[in-house]
Amino acid sequence: MIASLYNAYSKAMQTRLVEYFLALEREGHFARAAALCHVSQPTLSAGIATLEAQLGKRLIRRDRKYGGLTPEGEAILPWARQLVAAAEALGQAAETARGPLKGELRLGAIPAAMPAIGCLATAMLARYPGLNISVRALTSRQIERELAAFELDAGLTYLDFEPPAHALSVPLYAERAMLVSAVDGVPIPTVIDWADLASLPLCLLHQGMQNRRILDARLAERGLALRPLVTADSYVALLGLVQQGRLCSIIPDSHAALLDGLRWARTAPLPDMGEGSRVGVIVSDSAPMGPLAQAVLAVARELRLPPGFTTI
């Protein structure tokens, strides 16, 4: 099967048909996959049919609409992803041999690391003006999965709690927690202890987010547990809730600079829990490493974050 896939690639002399297959698997819908590939739906359908004919295997279940992958389609999926990623890296390597790095850098970042995105992206664009950068907010688990599936070039995530597998990393900063509330909202004790948090009306990230799992684990070590009234998957949502005055929240101290000048918001540090949670850049630990992944690691190693980030 794999030999047939590579034979199909050599016959077609391009990865486009395999890209159609991957787009359909990702979107689960012919029209959306066609739009993602910037072709008409008949073109995408014909391309996948051509790939199936070249492989001699049916890859897609069809009954007027997309019905999922056949066992053969499932079998070639990781190899199709690797083939497309290798072809893209091959082109980038050829282009950069005698010229600047170009193309799209695909970054995934956990919500807690978003304040660092501007610093990393600015440094990348300064060194490689030919790049364009795509940033997506993802959970730590999504980042790990998409790196493995060659759908991301790099990620910003936690490095120590539930450490990512098969990844190379560059630590950027250590995260600590702070309490945020509205100036005219929930009364906050002058000196806050972790035990005080249980009595406050809280809104927090849900437990699918690693920041929340880290917080829960560290509180559990102290025999404490928090029961938020509202949960969300973004800090923008949490701050919108806090702004109304009836709730407060716990967010990373790296977000403090984003709150500067907001008259409604006030923050208070929380007791130190130790060294803080390390946040950094990760790329897939694969060989050979693509030019984009190499470039991100090189820039991350030299990156100097502004005040507000706790350096490691």
C-alpha positions as CSV (number, residue, x, y, z in Angstrom):
1,M,0.0,0.0,0.0
2,I,2.7,2.5,1.0
3,A,4.8,1.6,-2.1
4,S,1.7,2.2,-4.2
5,L,1.2,5.6,-2.6
6,Y,4.7,6.7,-3.4
7,N,4.3,5.3,-6.9
8,A,1.1,7.4,-7.3
9,Y,3.0,10.4,-6.1
10,S,5.8,9.8,-8.7
11,K,3.3,9.4,-11.5
12,A,1.4,12.6,-10.6
13,M,4.7,14.4,-10.1
14,Q,3.0,16.6,-7.4
15,T,1.3,16.3,-4.0
16,R,-1.9,17.9,-5.0
17,L,-4.1,14.8,-5.1
18,V,-2.8,13.7,-1.7
19,E,-3.6,17.2,-0.4
20,Y,-7.2,16.8,-1.7
21,F,-7.4,13.6,0.3
22,L,-6.1,15.1,3.5
23,A,-8.3,18.2,3.1
24,L,-11.4,16.0,2.8
25,E,-10.4,13.9,5.8
26,R,-9.8,17.0,7.9
27,E,-13.0,18.9,6.8
28,G,-15.3,15.9,6.5
29,H,-17.2,17.6,3.7
30,F,-16.5,17.8,0.0
31,A,-17.5,21.5,-0.5
32,R,-15.5,22.7,2.5
33,A,-12.5,20.6,1.5
34,A,-12.7,22.1,-2.0
35,A,-12.8,25.6,-0.7
36,L,-9.8,24.9,1.5
37,C,-7.9,23.7,-1.5
38,H,-9.1,26.7,-3.7
39,V,-10.7,24.4,-6.3
40,S,-14.2,23.4,-7.4
41,Q,-15.9,20.5,-5.8
42,P,-15.9,18.5,-9.0
43,T,-12.1,19.1,-9.3
44,L,-11.5,17.8,-5.8
45,S,-13.8,14.8,-6.3
46,A,-12.1,13.9,-9.6
47,G,-8.6,14.3,-8.0
48,I,-9.4,11.9,-5.2
49,A,-10.9,9.5,-7.7
50,T,-7.6,9.7,-9.7
51,L,-5.6,9.0,-6.6
52,E,-7.8,6.0,-5.8
53,A,-7.4,4.7,-9.4
54,Q,-3.6,5.1,-9.2
55,L,-3.5,3.2,-5.8
56,G,-6.0,0.6,-6.9
57,K,-7.8,1.1,-3.6
58,R,-11.0,2.9,-2.6
59,L,-10.0,5.4,0.1
60,I,-13.3,7.3,0.7
61,R,-16.7,6.0,1.7
62,R,-19.3,7.8,-0.5
63,D,-23.1,7.8,-0.3
64,R,-24.0,11.1,-1.9
65,K,-21.8,12.7,0.7
66,Y,-18.6,12.0,2.6
67,G,-19.0,8.9,4.8
68,G,-15.5,8.7,6.2
69,L,-12.4,6.8,5.3
70,T,-12.2,3.2,4.3
71,P,-9.7,0.9,6.1
72,E,-7.3,1.6,3.2
73,G,-7.8,5.3,3.6
74,E,-7.1,5.1,7.3
75,A,-4.0,3.0,6.6
76,I,-2.4,5.6,4.3
77,L,-3.4,8.7,6.3
78,P,-0.2,9.1,8.4
79,W,1.9,8.4,5.4
80,A,0.0,10.9,3.3
81,R,0.6,13.5,5.9
82,Q,4.3,12.7,6.1
83,L,4.5,12.7,2.3
84,V,3.0,16.2,2.0
85,A,5.1,17.5,4.8
86,A,8.2,16.1,3.3
87,A,7.4,17.6,-0.1
88,E,6.9,21.0,1.5
89,A,10.1,20.8,3.5
90,L,12.0,19.7,0.3
91,G,10.8,22.8,-1.5
92,Q,11.7,25.0,1.4
93,A,15.1,23.5,1.6
94,A,15.8,24.0,-2.1
95,E,14.6,27.6,-1.9
96,T,16.6,28.5,1.2
97,A,19.8,27.0,-0.1
98,R,20.6,30.3,-1.8
99,G,17.9,32.6,-0.6
100,P,15.9,33.7,2.4
101,L,13.4,31.5,4.2
102,K,9.9,32.0,2.8
103,G,6.4,30.4,3.2
104,E,3.8,30.0,5.9
105,L,4.9,29.3,9.5
106,R,2.0,27.5,11.3
107,L,2.1,28.1,15.0
108,G,-0.2,26.7,17.6
109,A,-0.3,28.3,21.1
110,I,-2.2,27.5,24.3
111,P,-4.3,30.5,25.5
112,A,-1.9,31.1,28.4
113,A,1.0,31.7,26.0
114,M,-0.7,34.2,23.7
115,P,1.0,37.2,25.2
116,A,4.3,35.7,24.1
117,I,3.1,35.2,20.5
118,G,3.7,38.9,19.5
119,C,7.4,38.7,20.7
120,L,8.1,35.4,18.8
121,A,6.3,36.5,15.7
122,T,8.0,39.9,15.6
123,A,11.4,38.2,16.0
124,M,10.6,35.7,13.2
125,L,9.5,38.4,10.8
126,A,12.5,40.5,11.6
127,R,14.9,37.7,10.7
128,Y,12.8,36.2,7.9
129,P,10.8,39.0,6.1
130,G,9.6,36.6,3.5
131,L,7.5,34.6,6.0
132,N,3.9,34.9,6.8
133,I,2.7,33.5,10.1
134,S,-0.6,31.7,10.9
135,V,-1.4,31.5,14.7
136,R,-4.1,29.3,16.1
137,A,-5.3,29.0,19.7
138,L,-5.2,25.3,20.7
139,T,-5.0,23.1,23.8
140,S,-1.7,21.5,24.7
141,R,-3.1,18.2,23.5
142,Q,-4.2,19.6,20.2
143,I,-0.7,21.1,19.6
144,E,0.9,17.7,20.3
145,R,-1.4,15.9,17.9
146,E,-1.1,18.4,15.1
147,L,2.7,18.5,15.3
148,A,2.6,14.7,15.0
149,A,0.3,15.0,12.0
150,F,2.5,17.6,10.3
151,E,-0.3,20.2,10.6
152,L,1.8,22.6,12.7
153,D,5.4,23.7,12.4
154,A,5.8,24.7,16.0
155,G,3.8,25.2,19.2
156,L,3.9,27.3,22.4
157,T,2.9,25.2,25.4
158,Y,3.8,24.0,28.8
159,L,6.9,21.9,29.0
160,D,6.8,20.1,32.4
161,F,3.3,19.2,33.4
162,E,2.1,16.5,31.0
163,P,5.3,17.1,28.9
164,P,4.8,16.8,25.1
165,A,6.2,13.5,23.7
166,H,8.5,13.3,20.7
167,A,9.3,17.0,20.8
168,L,12.3,19.3,21.0
169,S,11.8,22.4,23.2
170,V,13.2,25.8,24.1
171,P,12.0,27.2,27.4
172,L,10.9,30.9,27.2
173,Y,9.6,31.9,30.6
174,A,8.0,30.6,33.8
175,E,4.4,31.3,34.4
176,R,2.9,32.3,37.8
177,A,-0.7,33.0,38.7
178,M,-2.5,36.2,39.6
179,L,-6.1,37.1,40.7
180,V,-8.1,39.5,38.5
181,S,-11.3,41.3,39.5
182,A,-13.3,44.4,38.7
183,V,-12.4,47.5,40.7
184,D,-16.0,47.9,41.8
185,G,-16.7,44.2,41.9
186,V,-16.0,41.3,44.2
187,P,-14.2,42.4,47.5
188,I,-10.7,40.9,47.6
189,P,-8.7,40.4,50.8
190,T,-5.6,42.6,51.1
191,V,-3.4,39.6,51.6
192,I,-4.6,36.5,49.7
193,D,-3.9,32.9,50.6
194,W,-4.8,30.0,48.4
195,A,-7.4,28.9,50.9
196,D,-9.2,32.3,50.5
197,L,-9.9,31.4,46.8
198,A,-12.5,28.8,47.8
199,S,-14.8,31.5,49.2
200,L,-14.6,33.7,46.1
201,P,-17.1,33.5,43.1
202,L,-14.7,32.3,40.4
203,C,-14.8,31.9,36.7
204,L,-12.0,29.7,35.4
205,L,-10.8,27.8,32.3
206,H,-12.4,24.4,32.0
207,Q,-10.5,21.2,32.9
208,G,-9.8,20.4,29.2
209,M,-7.2,23.3,29.4
210,Q,-3.8,22.4,30.8
211,N,-3.6,25.7,32.8
212,R,-6.6,24.6,34.8
213,R,-5.2,21.0,35.3
214,I,-2.0,22.5,36.6
215,L,-3.9,24.8,39.0
216,D,-6.1,21.9,40.2
217,A,-3.1,19.6,40.8
218,R,-1.2,22.2,42.8
219,L,-4.1,23.0,44.9
220,A,-4.8,19.3,45.5
221,E,-1.3,19.0,46.9
222,R,-2.5,21.5,49.6
223,G,-5.8,19.7,50.2
224,L,-7.8,22.4,48.3
225,A,-10.2,22.3,45.5
226,L,-11.9,25.1,43.5
227,R,-15.5,25.0,42.3
228,P,-16.0,27.8,39.7
229,L,-19.4,29.2,38.9
230,V,-18.5,29.6,35.3
231,T,-15.9,27.9,33.0
232,A,-14.7,28.9,29.6
233,D,-11.9,28.1,27.1
234,S,-10.4,31.5,26.7
235,Y,-9.0,34.4,28.8
236,V,-11.0,36.9,26.7
237,A,-14.2,35.2,27.9
238,L,-13.0,35.1,31.5
239,L,-12.1,38.8,31.4
240,G,-15.5,39.6,29.9
241,L,-17.2,37.8,32.8
242,V,-14.9,39.5,35.4
243,Q,-15.7,42.9,33.9
244,Q,-19.3,42.6,34.9
245,G,-18.3,42.7,38.6
246,R,-19.8,39.6,40.0
247,L,-16.9,37.2,39.4
248,C,-13.2,37.1,39.6
249,S,-10.7,34.8,37.9
250,I,-7.1,33.4,38.1
251,I,-5.0,34.1,35.0
252,P,-1.2,33.9,34.2
253,D,0.9,36.9,35.3
254,S,2.1,37.2,31.7
255,H,-1.3,38.7,30.9
256,A,-0.7,41.7,33.3
257,A,0.7,43.9,30.5
258,L,-2.5,43.3,28.4
259,L,-4.5,44.7,31.3
260,D,-2.5,48.0,31.7
261,G,-4.7,51.0,31.1
262,L,-8.0,49.1,31.7
263,R,-9.6,51.2,34.5
264,W,-12.1,48.5,35.4
265,A,-9.5,45.8,36.1
266,R,-7.3,45.2,39.2
267,T,-4.9,42.4,39.8
268,A,-3.3,40.8,42.9
269,P,-0.5,38.3,43.1
270,L,-1.2,34.9,44.5
271,P,1.2,33.1,46.9
272,D,4.2,31.5,45.2
273,M,3.9,27.8,44.4
274,G,7.5,27.3,43.6
275,E,9.4,27.8,40.3
276,G,6.4,28.4,38.2
277,S,5.2,26.4,35.1
278,R,7.7,26.6,32.2
279,V,6.3,27.7,28.9
280,G,8.3,27.3,25.7
281,V,8.5,26.6,22.0
282,I,8.2,23.0,20.8
283,V,8.8,21.3,17.4
284,S,8.5,17.7,16.3
285,D,11.6,15.7,17.1
286,S,12.0,14.3,13.6
287,A,14.9,14.0,11.2
288,P,15.6,15.6,9.0
289,M,14.1,18.7,10.6
290,G,12.4,21.1,8.2
291,P,13.7,24.6,7.6
292,L,10.8,26.3,9.4
293,A,11.2,24.2,12.6
294,Q,14.9,24.9,12.6
295,A,14.3,28.6,12.2
296,V,11.7,28.8,15.1
297,L,14.1,27.0,17.4
298,A,17.0,29.3,16.5
299,V,14.9,32.4,17.1
300,A,13.4,31.0,20.3
301,R,16.9,30.3,21.7
302,E,17.8,34.0,21.3
303,L,14.5,35.5,22.2
304,R,14.5,38.1,25.0
305,L,11.0,38.7,26.4
306,P,10.1,42.1,27.9
307,P,9.5,42.8,31.6
308,G,6.3,41.1,32.8
309,F,7.6,37.6,31.9
310,T,9.5,35.7,34.5
311,T,12.7,34.7,32.9
312,I,14.1,31.2,33.5
